[in-house]
Amino acid sequence: MLERDTIVGQVLLNCCICDSRHAGLYSVCGLALRLRDLYKWEKGLEPWVEKESSEILEWIGDKEEEWDKLEERDFGEITILGKRYDPFDTTGINAVLEPHGLFYGAGFVYSLKPTFILAILEEKKKMDGYTVYILGRELARDLLTLPALSQERSIIIRKESAKLFLWNNILFIKKSGRLALRFALENYGLKVQDSQALHSNLERVSANEIETYIYHELGEIQDEIFHRDTWREIIATFPHTPIELLARSVKDLLADTNHYGTLQHIIKERKTASLAFYVAFLDGLTKELFPELFSAFREFTQTSNWKIIEQAVSTGYHNAKYYAESLISIYKRGKQRQDMRWAANEIKKCLLEPIGIGQDAGASNPHP
């Protein structure tokens, strides 16, 4: 008999160990937002529910005490039906859990931070030759709130996290994204100022947008420009630097603009609301690398001409391809010279400074 509560407890412990080790990766604001998400998940709250600050601060204090006790602990093995599994042996663990309607995820994300999740498996299907797992209620999770992840040749969709992710993006929308957000919501028959309607329709909207997350992962997995092994090497060589941020942003942009990815799917299916959400939520360095989309979208709102969007996406793809190939070339020359400081300076000078970024680009003491 599968002892679900015991398995949940083991995964939760590893989630806590992970958070205790890596909470320092986030800015103060970034950590506060992730703790807010984790609090809502633990308490079973809807995304829009906000509790008193004193209550949340007390919970954060308890969480930090828990983390302090776990900081030196190693990740524990996952024992299922008397057999022990390495916590990153997702294939072995899921072979046992899947027949019981559960799914286990483990891997590495930003700055090589480990992440773990255990959830109810709602659906399993094939798309473009890849397996897609649609997860429902999350039984164990860490600080990471992402709507989708890829694991080997599989794509994982986290419906609970996707709903929270969408709400957070709406709630914290920047001024530059408000026009596109309003356009997206109006396509769903909603208004930003009608909070009650947003609450009651959030699950419907989130469910309709899940395909865009799937196609981002499909675009990333099938990207032929920025090979995953090279990309991971660059991430590992320059962790916590603008170079890591550039590598991640370029990889994301390639995934969104290539033949298999998000924007081509949106264009093909004429998903107006999804396009508007994409524009509204595009932020950070990816936004700097893809300015063509914003002017194209403004024209699109007046003309509904998809050709304009197609042209912008094509330009975005070629820009991302240029940055990826340049980054790879400089990195490989740095390896040949056995001089990653030279590589960091070249990347800073040739790629980062022209877009207004570059201070301390390789500041985390890159290794050869």
C-alpha positions as CSV (number, residue, x, y, z in Angstrom):
1,M,0.0,0.0,0.0
2,L,1.5,3.4,-1.0
3,E,1.9,5.6,2.0
4,R,1.2,9.0,0.4
5,D,1.6,11.1,3.5
6,T,5.1,9.6,4.1
7,I,6.2,10.4,0.6
8,V,4.8,13.9,0.8
9,G,6.8,14.4,4.0
10,Q,10.0,13.3,2.4
11,V,9.6,15.6,-0.5
12,L,8.6,18.5,1.7
13,L,11.7,18.0,3.7
14,N,13.9,18.2,0.6
15,C,11.9,21.3,-0.5
16,C,12.7,23.0,2.8
17,I,16.4,22.0,2.7
18,C,16.5,23.4,-0.8
19,D,15.0,26.7,0.3
20,S,17.2,27.0,3.3
21,R,20.3,26.7,1.1
22,H,19.2,28.9,-1.7
23,A,16.9,31.6,-0.4
24,G,20.0,34.0,-0.5
25,L,19.9,33.8,-4.3
26,Y,16.9,36.1,-4.4
27,S,16.8,39.9,-3.8
28,V,14.9,41.0,-0.7
29,C,11.9,41.9,-2.8
30,G,12.1,38.6,-4.8
31,L,12.3,36.5,-1.7
32,A,9.4,38.3,-0.1
33,L,7.2,37.6,-3.2
34,R,8.2,33.9,-3.2
35,L,7.5,33.6,0.5
36,R,4.1,35.2,-0.1
37,D,3.4,32.5,-2.7
38,L,4.6,29.7,-0.5
39,Y,2.4,31.0,2.4
40,K,-0.7,31.0,0.2
41,W,0.0,27.5,-1.0
42,E,0.6,26.2,2.6
43,K,-2.6,27.9,3.8
44,G,-4.7,26.8,0.8
45,L,-5.5,30.5,-0.1
46,E,-6.7,31.8,-3.5
47,P,-4.1,34.0,-5.2
48,W,-6.0,37.2,-4.5
49,V,-6.4,36.6,-0.8
50,E,-4.1,38.7,1.4
51,K,-3.7,38.1,5.1
52,E,-2.7,40.6,7.8
53,S,1.0,41.5,7.7
54,S,1.5,40.5,11.3
55,E,0.2,36.9,10.6
56,I,2.5,36.5,7.5
57,L,5.5,37.9,9.4
58,E,5.0,35.4,12.2
59,W,4.8,32.6,9.6
60,I,8.0,33.9,7.9
61,G,9.8,33.9,11.3
62,D,8.8,30.3,11.9
63,K,9.9,29.4,8.3
64,E,13.3,31.0,8.8
65,E,13.8,29.1,12.1
66,E,13.0,25.9,10.3
67,W,15.5,26.8,7.5
68,D,18.2,27.5,10.1
69,K,17.9,24.0,11.4
70,L,18.1,22.4,7.9
71,E,20.8,24.5,6.3
72,E,23.6,21.9,6.7
73,R,21.4,18.9,5.9
74,D,21.9,16.9,2.7
75,F,18.9,16.1,0.5
76,G,17.3,12.9,1.7
77,E,16.5,9.8,-0.3
78,I,12.9,9.1,-1.2
79,T,11.7,5.8,0.2
80,I,8.7,4.2,-1.6
81,L,7.4,0.8,-0.8
82,G,10.6,-0.1,1.0
83,K,12.9,1.0,-1.8
84,R,15.2,4.0,-1.6
85,Y,15.6,6.4,-4.6
86,D,18.1,9.2,-5.1
87,P,16.0,12.5,-4.9
88,F,16.9,13.3,-8.5
89,D,15.9,9.9,-9.9
90,T,12.7,11.2,-11.4
91,T,12.4,8.2,-13.8
92,G,12.6,5.6,-11.1
93,I,10.3,7.5,-8.7
94,N,7.6,8.2,-11.3
95,A,7.6,4.6,-12.5
96,V,6.2,3.8,-9.0
97,L,4.1,6.9,-8.4
98,E,2.4,7.4,-11.8
99,P,0.1,4.4,-11.5
100,H,-1.1,5.9,-8.2
101,G,-2.0,9.2,-9.9
102,L,1.0,11.1,-8.6
103,F,3.9,12.9,-10.3
104,Y,7.3,13.8,-8.9
105,G,9.6,16.5,-10.3
106,A,13.2,17.3,-9.5
107,G,15.9,19.3,-11.3
108,F,17.8,22.5,-11.4
109,V,16.6,26.0,-12.3
110,Y,17.9,29.5,-12.0
111,S,21.6,29.7,-10.8
112,L,21.5,25.9,-10.7
113,K,19.1,26.0,-7.8
114,P,17.6,22.5,-7.1
115,T,13.8,22.3,-7.1
116,F,11.3,19.6,-6.1
117,I,7.6,19.1,-6.5
118,L,5.0,16.4,-5.8
119,A,1.5,16.8,-7.2
120,I,-1.6,15.0,-8.3
121,L,-1.3,13.9,-12.0
122,E,-4.5,15.1,-13.8
123,E,-3.6,14.3,-17.4
124,K,-0.8,12.8,-19.5
125,K,-0.6,13.4,-23.3
126,K,1.7,13.5,-26.3
127,M,2.5,16.8,-28.2
128,D,5.1,16.9,-31.0
129,G,6.5,13.6,-29.8
130,Y,7.0,14.8,-26.2
131,T,5.1,13.8,-23.1
132,V,3.2,16.5,-21.4
133,Y,2.1,16.0,-17.7
134,I,-0.7,18.3,-16.5
135,L,-0.5,18.6,-12.7
136,G,-3.3,19.5,-10.4
137,R,-3.1,20.0,-6.6
138,E,0.5,20.4,-5.4
139,L,1.3,18.2,-2.4
140,A,4.8,19.4,-1.9
141,R,6.7,22.4,-3.4
142,D,9.5,24.8,-2.7
143,L,9.8,28.6,-3.3
144,L,9.7,28.2,-7.0
145,T,6.4,29.4,-8.6
146,L,6.7,28.6,-12.3
147,P,3.8,27.5,-14.6
148,A,5.9,25.0,-16.6
149,L,9.1,23.1,-16.5
150,S,10.9,20.6,-18.7
151,Q,12.3,17.3,-17.4
152,E,14.3,15.2,-19.7
153,R,12.0,14.8,-22.8
154,S,8.9,15.7,-20.8
155,I,7.0,18.9,-20.1
156,I,5.4,19.6,-16.8
157,I,2.5,22.0,-16.4
158,R,1.7,23.1,-12.9
159,K,-1.9,24.3,-13.0
160,E,-1.9,25.7,-9.4
161,S,1.3,27.6,-10.0
162,A,0.1,28.8,-13.4
163,K,-2.9,30.4,-11.8
164,L,-0.9,32.1,-9.1
165,F,1.7,33.1,-11.7
166,L,-1.0,34.8,-13.9
167,W,-2.5,36.6,-10.9
168,N,0.9,37.9,-9.8
169,N,1.7,39.2,-13.3
170,I,-1.7,41.0,-13.4
171,L,-1.4,42.4,-9.9
172,F,2.2,43.7,-10.4
173,I,1.9,44.8,-14.0
174,K,4.2,47.7,-15.0
175,K,2.9,50.8,-16.6
176,S,4.4,49.8,-20.0
177,G,2.3,46.6,-19.9
178,R,-1.1,48.1,-18.9
179,L,-2.4,48.7,-22.5
180,A,-1.6,45.1,-23.5
181,L,-3.1,43.7,-20.3
182,R,-6.3,45.6,-20.8
183,F,-6.5,44.4,-24.4
184,A,-6.0,40.7,-23.2
185,L,-8.6,40.9,-20.6
186,E,-11.1,42.6,-22.9
187,N,-10.7,39.6,-25.2
188,Y,-11.9,37.5,-22.3
189,G,-14.8,39.9,-21.7
190,L,-13.2,41.2,-18.5
191,K,-12.0,44.6,-17.2
192,V,-9.0,45.2,-14.9
193,Q,-11.0,47.3,-12.5
194,D,-13.7,44.5,-12.0
195,S,-11.8,42.5,-9.4
196,Q,-14.8,40.2,-8.6
197,A,-15.0,39.2,-12.3
198,L,-11.3,38.6,-12.4
199,H,-11.4,36.4,-9.3
200,S,-14.3,34.3,-10.7
201,N,-12.7,34.0,-14.1
202,L,-9.0,33.6,-13.2
203,E,-9.1,29.8,-13.4
204,R,-10.8,29.8,-16.8
205,V,-8.3,32.3,-18.2
206,S,-5.3,30.5,-16.7
207,A,-6.5,27.2,-18.2
208,N,-6.9,28.8,-21.6
209,E,-3.3,30.1,-21.5
210,I,-1.7,26.8,-20.5
211,E,-0.9,26.0,-24.2
212,T,1.4,29.0,-24.4
213,Y,3.5,27.5,-21.6
214,I,3.6,24.1,-23.3
215,Y,4.8,25.7,-26.5
216,H,7.5,27.7,-24.7
217,E,8.9,24.4,-23.4
218,L,8.6,22.7,-26.8
219,G,10.4,25.7,-28.4
220,E,13.2,25.4,-25.7
221,I,13.6,21.6,-26.0
222,Q,13.8,21.8,-29.8
223,D,16.0,24.9,-30.1
224,E,18.9,24.0,-32.4
225,I,20.8,27.3,-32.0
226,F,21.7,27.4,-28.3
227,H,22.5,23.7,-27.4
228,R,21.5,22.9,-23.9
229,D,24.9,21.4,-22.9
230,T,26.7,24.6,-24.0
231,W,24.0,26.8,-22.4
232,R,24.4,24.9,-19.1
233,E,28.2,25.3,-19.2
234,I,27.8,29.0,-19.6
235,I,25.3,29.2,-16.7
236,A,27.6,27.2,-14.5
237,T,30.7,29.3,-15.4
238,F,29.1,32.6,-14.8
239,P,26.5,32.1,-12.1
240,H,24.7,35.0,-10.5
241,T,26.0,37.5,-13.1
242,P,24.6,39.5,-16.0
243,I,26.1,36.9,-18.3
244,E,23.8,34.2,-16.8
245,L,20.9,36.5,-17.2
246,L,21.8,37.2,-20.8
247,A,22.1,33.4,-21.5
248,R,18.8,32.7,-20.0
249,S,17.0,35.6,-21.7
250,V,18.4,34.6,-25.1
251,K,17.4,31.0,-24.6
252,D,13.9,32.1,-23.6
253,L,13.6,34.4,-26.6
254,L,14.8,31.6,-29.0
255,A,12.2,29.3,-27.5
256,D,9.4,31.9,-28.0
257,T,10.3,32.9,-31.5
258,N,11.5,29.7,-33.2
259,H,9.4,27.5,-35.4
260,Y,8.2,25.3,-32.5
261,G,7.6,27.9,-29.9
262,T,5.1,30.2,-28.2
263,L,4.7,33.0,-30.6
264,Q,4.5,30.9,-33.8
265,H,1.7,28.9,-32.0
266,I,-0.1,32.1,-31.1
267,I,0.2,33.4,-34.7
268,K,-0.9,30.1,-36.2
269,E,-4.0,29.8,-33.9
270,R,-4.7,33.6,-34.0
271,K,-4.7,33.7,-30.2
272,T,-5.2,37.4,-29.7
273,A,-5.5,37.4,-25.9
274,S,-2.4,35.2,-25.5
275,L,-0.4,37.6,-27.7
276,A,-1.6,40.5,-25.6
277,F,-0.6,38.7,-22.3
278,Y,2.8,37.9,-23.8
279,V,3.4,41.6,-24.6
280,A,2.0,42.7,-21.2
281,F,4.2,40.4,-19.2
282,L,7.4,40.7,-21.3
283,D,10.0,42.2,-18.9
284,G,13.7,42.4,-18.0
285,L,16.4,41.7,-20.5
286,T,14.2,39.7,-22.8
287,K,12.2,42.9,-23.3
288,E,15.4,44.8,-24.2
289,L,16.3,42.2,-26.7
290,F,12.9,42.2,-28.4
291,P,11.7,45.9,-28.8
292,E,10.2,45.2,-32.2
293,L,7.2,43.4,-30.7
294,F,5.9,46.4,-28.8
295,S,5.6,48.7,-31.8
296,A,4.2,45.9,-33.8
297,F,1.6,45.2,-31.1
298,R,0.5,48.8,-30.9
299,E,-0.2,48.7,-34.7
300,F,-1.9,45.3,-34.3
301,T,-4.4,46.7,-31.8
302,Q,-5.6,49.1,-34.5
303,T,-5.4,46.8,-37.5
304,S,-5.5,43.2,-36.3
305,N,-2.9,42.5,-39.0
306,W,-1.1,39.3,-38.0
307,K,1.6,39.9,-40.7
308,I,3.0,42.7,-38.6
309,I,3.4,40.3,-35.7
310,E,5.0,37.7,-37.9
311,Q,7.6,40.2,-39.1
312,A,8.4,41.3,-35.5
313,V,8.7,37.6,-34.4
314,S,11.1,36.9,-37.3
315,T,13.2,39.9,-36.4
316,G,13.2,38.8,-32.7
317,Y,14.3,35.3,-33.7
318,H,17.2,36.6,-35.8
319,N,18.3,39.0,-33.0
320,A,18.2,36.1,-30.5
321,K,20.2,33.9,-32.9
322,Y,22.8,36.6,-33.2
323,Y,23.2,36.9,-29.5
324,A,23.3,33.2,-28.9
325,E,25.9,32.6,-31.6
326,S,28.1,35.5,-30.4
327,L,27.8,34.4,-26.8
328,I,28.8,30.8,-27.7
329,S,31.7,32.0,-29.9
330,I,33.2,34.2,-27.2
331,Y,32.7,31.5,-24.6
332,K,34.5,28.8,-26.7
333,R,37.4,31.1,-27.4
334,G,37.6,31.8,-23.7
335,K,37.8,28.0,-23.1
336,Q,40.6,27.7,-25.7
337,R,42.5,30.4,-24.1
338,Q,41.8,29.0,-20.6
339,D,40.8,32.5,-19.7
340,M,37.2,33.0,-18.6
341,R,38.0,36.5,-17.3
342,W,38.8,37.5,-20.9
343,A,35.6,35.9,-22.1
344,A,33.6,37.8,-19.4
345,N,35.1,41.1,-20.5
346,E,34.4,40.3,-24.2
347,I,30.8,39.4,-23.5
348,K,30.4,42.6,-21.5
349,K,32.0,44.8,-24.2
350,C,30.4,43.2,-27.2
351,L,26.9,42.1,-26.0
352,L,26.0,43.6,-22.7
353,E,27.2,47.2,-22.9
354,P,25.4,47.9,-26.2
355,I,22.1,47.3,-24.4
356,G,23.0,49.2,-21.3
357,I,24.1,46.3,-19.1
358,G,27.6,45.1,-18.1
359,Q,28.8,46.3,-14.8
360,D,30.5,43.5,-13.0
361,A,29.4,41.1,-15.7
362,G,31.6,38.3,-14.6
363,A,31.9,39.3,-10.9
364,S,31.4,35.9,-9.4
365,N,34.9,34.7,-10.1
366,P,34.3,32.6,-13.2
367,H,36.4,29.4,-13.3
368,P,38.1,28.1,-16.5
